[in-house]
Amino acid sequence: MGLPKHGFVSWLVGVLFLCTLLLCVADIHYYEFFVRESNFTKLCNTTTLLVVNDSYPGPEIRVRRGDTVYVNVHNQGNYAFTIHWHGVRQPRNPWSDGPEYVTQCPIEPGTNFTYEVILSDEIGTLWWHAHSDWTRGSVQGAFVILPAENETYPFPTPDADQTIILQSWYNEDYKQIIDQALATGLAPRQPDAYAINGHLGDTYGCPNGAFWH
C-alpha cells in the first residue's frame, strides 16, 4: 500500500529541500600546489628538498565534512609523482586514491593536474603526501576536516587548535638515503635531527639561523 499522491509529493518536496540544504551547507575549496626544489638551511647545512609552495611541511588544507576540494598540482621538479589523500575515500579511478592502494597516473615534470577530493563522512586531522618512498619525506602536509556547519564536535568545542607534524631531518637528499637503503637492503639510517612543523628548535647548537627556512 503506497503513499497517497499528495503524501508522495510532500515527501518528494521534503527530500529535495533537504538535498538542497545540504548542498548549500557544503563548500568548494581551491588550492594551488607548486612542487619544486627549494633550499633549506638547518644544522649549519643547506639541503635541497622537493616541497610544495617552498614550504616544509606543505600548506595545510582546512575544510569541513562534506566539502569538495580541488587541488591543482604543478610539477616544477625533476621527478614524476602523485599525491595521496591519506584516509580520504575516493572513487576508484586512475587519478584518485581510495582506502586501498590503486594505480595512479603520475604527474610528469613540467605538467599539472587538478585533483578533485570529494569528502563524505571523513572528519578529524588527516594528511596528504606524495606517493613514493622518498618524495613523501618532504612533500606532505596536514588535511584538517572540521565538522560540517550544521554539526557540533563530539566533545566540548575547543577554544583553539594547533596542528603538530613530527618529521625526520637529514642533512642530505632524501632520494640518496632511500637509494642507499634499497641498494643495501637495510632500513634508512637514523635522521640527523627531528623537527616539529619543520623547526628543529634551539637544542642542536647551530647559531646561524638554522632553525627556520
C-alpha positions as CSV (number, residue, x, y, z in Angstrom):
1,M,0.0,0.0,0.0
2,G,1.7,3.2,-1.2
3,L,1.6,6.8,-0.1
4,P,-1.4,8.9,-1.3
5,K,-0.5,11.1,-4.2
6,H,-0.3,14.3,-2.1
7,G,1.7,12.5,0.6
8,F,4.2,11.3,-2.0
9,V,4.5,14.9,-3.4
10,S,5.1,16.2,0.1
11,W,7.8,13.6,0.8
12,L,9.5,14.3,-2.5
13,V,9.5,18.1,-1.8
14,G,11.0,17.4,1.6
15,V,13.7,15.3,0.2
16,L,14.6,17.9,-2.5
17,F,14.6,20.6,0.2
18,L,16.9,18.5,2.4
19,C,19.3,17.8,-0.5
20,T,19.3,21.5,-1.5
21,L,20.0,22.5,2.1
22,L,23.0,20.0,2.3
23,L,24.4,21.3,-1.0
24,C,24.1,24.9,0.3
25,V,26.0,24.0,3.5
26,A,28.8,22.2,1.8
27,D,31.6,24.4,0.3
28,I,34.1,24.1,-2.6
29,H,37.7,25.0,-1.9
30,Y,40.5,25.6,-4.4
31,Y,44.3,25.2,-3.7
32,E,47.3,25.7,-5.9
33,F,50.3,23.4,-5.2
34,F,53.6,24.3,-6.9
35,V,56.0,21.4,-6.3
36,R,59.7,22.2,-6.8
37,E,63.2,22.0,-5.3
38,S,63.9,24.6,-2.6
39,N,66.9,25.1,-0.3
40,F,66.6,24.9,3.5
41,T,69.4,25.7,5.9
42,K,69.4,23.7,9.2
43,L,72.2,22.3,11.4
44,C,74.6,24.7,9.7
45,N,74.0,22.9,6.4
46,T,72.0,23.8,3.3
47,T,69.9,20.9,1.9
48,T,67.7,20.9,-1.2
49,L,64.2,19.4,-0.7
50,L,61.3,18.8,-3.1
51,V,58.5,20.7,-1.4
52,V,55.1,22.4,-2.0
53,N,55.0,26.2,-2.3
54,D,58.5,26.4,-1.0
55,S,57.3,25.3,2.5
56,Y,58.3,22.4,4.7
57,P,55.9,21.0,5.7
58,G,53.5,22.0,2.9
59,P,50.3,24.1,3.1
60,E,47.6,22.9,5.4
61,I,44.2,22.1,3.8
62,R,41.4,23.1,6.2
63,V,37.8,22.3,5.3
64,R,34.6,20.8,6.6
65,R,32.9,17.5,6.4
66,G,31.1,17.1,3.1
67,D,33.1,19.8,1.3
68,T,34.8,19.3,-2.1
69,V,38.4,20.3,-2.6
70,Y,40.1,21.0,-5.9
71,V,44.0,20.9,-5.7
72,N,45.8,22.0,-8.9
73,V,49.3,20.4,-8.6
74,H,52.0,21.9,-10.8
75,N,55.1,19.7,-11.1
76,Q,58.0,22.1,-11.4
77,G,60.5,19.5,-10.2
78,N,62.6,16.8,-11.9
79,Y,60.6,13.6,-11.0
80,A,57.1,12.3,-11.6
81,F,54.9,11.8,-8.6
82,T,51.3,11.5,-7.4
83,I,49.6,12.9,-4.3
84,H,47.9,10.6,-1.8
85,W,45.0,12.0,0.3
86,H,45.6,9.8,3.3
87,G,42.4,8.5,4.9
88,V,40.0,10.0,2.3
89,R,37.8,7.6,0.5
90,Q,37.7,8.5,-3.2
91,P,36.1,6.9,-6.3
92,R,38.4,4.2,-7.6
93,N,39.8,5.6,-10.8
94,P,43.3,6.0,-12.2
95,W,43.6,9.6,-10.9
96,S,42.3,9.2,-7.4
97,D,43.2,7.3,-4.2
98,G,40.8,5.2,-2.2
99,P,41.1,3.3,1.1
100,E,43.5,0.9,-0.6
101,Y,46.4,1.4,-3.0
102,V,45.2,1.9,-6.5
103,T,47.1,2.6,-9.7
104,Q,47.6,6.3,-10.2
105,C,48.8,8.2,-13.2
106,P,52.0,10.2,-12.3
107,I,52.2,14.0,-12.8
108,E,55.2,14.4,-15.1
109,P,57.7,17.2,-14.7
110,G,56.5,20.4,-16.5
111,T,52.8,19.4,-16.3
112,N,50.0,19.9,-13.9
113,F,46.8,18.0,-12.8
114,T,43.8,19.1,-10.7
115,Y,42.7,16.6,-8.1
116,E,39.0,16.6,-7.1
117,V,38.8,15.4,-3.5
118,I,35.2,14.7,-2.5
119,L,34.7,14.4,1.2
120,S,31.8,12.4,2.6
121,D,31.9,11.1,6.2
122,E,35.6,11.9,6.9
123,I,36.3,14.1,9.9
124,G,39.4,14.9,12.0
125,T,43.0,15.5,11.2
126,L,44.4,13.5,8.3
127,W,47.3,14.3,6.0
128,W,48.3,14.4,2.3
129,H,51.7,13.3,0.9
130,A,53.5,12.4,-2.2
131,H,53.2,8.7,-3.1
132,S,56.7,7.3,-3.2
133,D,59.3,6.2,-0.8
134,W,61.4,9.4,-0.9
135,T,59.2,12.2,-2.1
136,R,56.8,11.7,0.8
137,G,59.6,12.7,3.2
138,S,59.2,16.4,2.2
139,V,56.1,16.7,0.0
140,Q,53.5,16.5,2.8
141,G,51.0,18.5,4.9
142,A,48.0,18.4,7.2
143,F,44.5,17.8,5.9
144,V,42.1,19.1,8.7
145,I,38.4,18.2,8.3
146,L,36.2,20.1,10.7
147,P,32.6,19.2,11.5
148,A,30.0,20.5,8.9
149,E,28.4,23.9,9.5
150,N,25.3,22.3,11.0
151,E,27.2,19.9,13.2
152,T,28.9,20.0,16.6
153,Y,32.0,18.4,17.9
154,P,31.6,15.0,19.6
155,F,33.3,16.7,22.6
156,P,33.2,20.2,24.1
157,T,34.1,22.8,21.4
158,P,37.8,23.7,21.8
159,D,38.9,27.3,22.2
160,A,41.6,26.8,19.6
161,D,43.6,24.1,17.8
162,Q,47.2,23.7,16.7
163,T,48.4,21.2,14.1
164,I,51.7,19.5,15.0
165,I,53.7,17.5,12.4
166,L,56.7,15.5,13.6
167,Q,59.4,15.0,10.9
168,S,62.8,13.4,10.4
169,W,65.5,15.7,9.2
170,Y,68.5,14.5,7.1
171,N,71.5,16.6,6.0
172,E,71.4,15.1,2.5
173,D,69.0,14.4,-0.3
174,Y,66.1,12.1,0.7
175,K,66.4,10.3,-2.6
176,Q,70.0,9.4,-1.9
177,I,69.0,8.0,1.5
178,I,66.3,5.8,0.1
179,D,68.5,4.7,-2.9
180,Q,71.2,3.7,-0.4
181,A,68.7,1.7,1.7
182,L,67.4,-0.1,-1.4
183,A,70.9,-0.9,-2.6
184,T,71.9,-2.4,0.8
185,G,68.6,-4.0,1.7
186,L,68.8,-2.2,5.1
187,A,66.4,0.4,6.7
188,P,67.3,4.1,6.1
189,R,69.8,5.4,8.5
190,Q,68.9,7.4,11.6
191,P,68.0,11.0,10.9
192,D,70.3,13.8,11.8
193,A,67.6,15.6,13.8
194,Y,63.9,15.7,14.4
195,A,61.6,18.6,13.5
196,I,58.2,19.9,14.7
197,N,56.4,21.7,11.9
198,G,59.7,22.0,10.1
199,H,61.6,23.6,13.0
200,L,64.5,21.8,14.8
201,G,64.5,24.0,17.9
202,D,67.5,25.5,19.6
203,T,68.9,22.4,21.2
204,Y,71.0,21.3,18.2
205,G,73.6,24.1,18.8
206,C,73.8,25.8,15.4
207,P,73.5,29.6,15.8
208,N,73.5,30.8,12.2
209,G,69.7,31.0,11.6
210,A,69.4,27.3,11.1
211,F,66.1,26.8,12.8
212,W,63.8,28.0,10.1
213,H,63.6,28.3,6.3
